[in-house]
Amino acid sequence: MVGEENFIEMYPNKSNNYCCGGGGGFLQSGYTEERRAYGKLKADQILTTGATYCIAPCHNCHAQIHDLSEQRDHAWGTVHLWTLICLSLGILGPNEREYLEDDLKELNVFHPESAM
């Protein structure tokens, strides 16, 4: 799951990447259908990669990308960047795993007992 061989870059990417459509307060604006319509470009971009997960850097992006996935029968899982960092350090709490897909819920990457 982790590693360069499992990373799929979106196109376009970096400074030309598409906005998810949920930022700048739009997520809480009450215009759900408009937000989802604007997010269709990002959803199509994610679907084109064929990736199992989409990593989101911020809460607004995570919530929007997760909602876009739900609108498409959970076509991908959405994970916060900090969640992957915490998983790799072995410090992600049980309550922080609730939204994860089954393959990540029980994952423990860091094993302190093996470091002794």
C-alpha positions in Angstrom: 0.0 0.0 0.0 2.8 2.4 0.8 5.6 3.2 -1.5 6.5 4.8 -4.8 5.1 1.8 -6.7 1.7 2.5 -5.3 1.6 6.2 -5.9 -0.5 7.5 -8.8 -0.1 11.1 -9.7 -3.1 13.0 -11.0 -3.0 14.8 -14.2 -2.8 17.8 -14.4 -0.9 18.0 -11.1 1.1 20.4 -8.9 0.2 24.0 -9.5 -2.1 23.0 -12.4 -4.1 20.5 -10.3 -7.9 20.9 -10.2 -9.6 22.3 -7.1 -12.0 19.9 -5.3 -14.7 22.5 -5.1 -15.1 22.4 -1.3 -12.7 25.1 -0.2 -13.2 28.8 0.7 -16.3 28.0 2.8 -18.2 26.5 -0.1 -18.4 23.2 1.8 -20.6 24.9 4.4 -22.5 27.2 2.0 -25.6 25.2 1.7 -25.3 24.9 -2.0 -24.7 21.2 -2.0 -25.7 20.4 -5.6 -23.6 23.3 -7.0 -20.6 22.2 -4.9 -20.9 18.7 -6.2 -21.3 19.9 -9.8 -18.1 22.0 -9.4 -16.4 19.0 -7.8 -17.2 16.7 -10.8 -14.0 17.8 -12.5 -12.0 16.6 -9.5 -14.0 13.4 -9.1 -13.4 12.5 -12.8 -9.7 13.3 -12.3 -9.5 10.9 -9.3 -11.5 8.2 -11.2 -9.1 8.4 -14.1 -6.2 7.4 -11.9 -7.9 4.2 -10.9 -6.5 4.7 -7.4 -8.0 3.0 -4.4 -7.4 6.0 -2.1 -7.2 9.8 -2.5 -5.0 11.6 -0.1 -6.3 15.0 1.0 -4.2 17.7 2.7 -6.9 19.6 4.5 -10.3 19.1 6.2 -12.3 20.9 3.5 -10.7 18.9 0.7 -11.1 15.7 2.7 -14.8 16.3 3.3 -15.5 17.3 -0.3 -13.5 14.5 -1.8 -15.2 12.0 0.5 -18.6 13.3 -0.4 -17.8 13.1 -4.1 -16.8 9.4 -3.6 -20.0 8.7 -1.7 -22.0 10.1 -4.6 -20.2 7.6 -6.8 -20.9 4.5 -4.6 -17.6 4.9 -2.7 -15.4 4.6 -5.8 -12.3 5.4 -3.7 -11.4 5.9 0.0 -10.3 9.4 1.2 -7.5 9.7 3.7 -6.0 12.8 5.4 -2.3 13.2 4.9 -1.8 13.4 8.6 -3.6 10.0 9.0 -0.9 8.4 6.9 1.8 10.1 8.9 0.2 8.9 12.2 -0.2 5.4 10.8 3.4 5.2 9.9 4.4 6.3 13.4 2.0 3.9 15.1 0.1 6.7 16.9 -3.3 6.8 15.2 -6.0 6.2 17.9 -8.9 3.9 17.5 -11.4 6.8 17.2 -9.3 8.2 14.4 -9.6 5.0 12.4 -13.4 4.9 12.2 -13.7 6.5 8.8 -10.9 4.4 7.2 -11.5 1.5 4.8 -11.1 -2.0 6.3 -7.6 -2.5 5.0 -6.3 0.5 6.9 -8.3 0.2 10.2 -6.1 -2.4 11.8 -2.8 -1.4 10.1 0.1 -0.8 12.5 3.3 0.2 10.7 5.6 1.1 13.5 6.3 -1.6 16.1 8.3 -0.2 19.0 9.0 -3.6 20.4 11.0 -4.5 17.3 13.2 -1.4 17.7 14.7 -2.6 21.0 
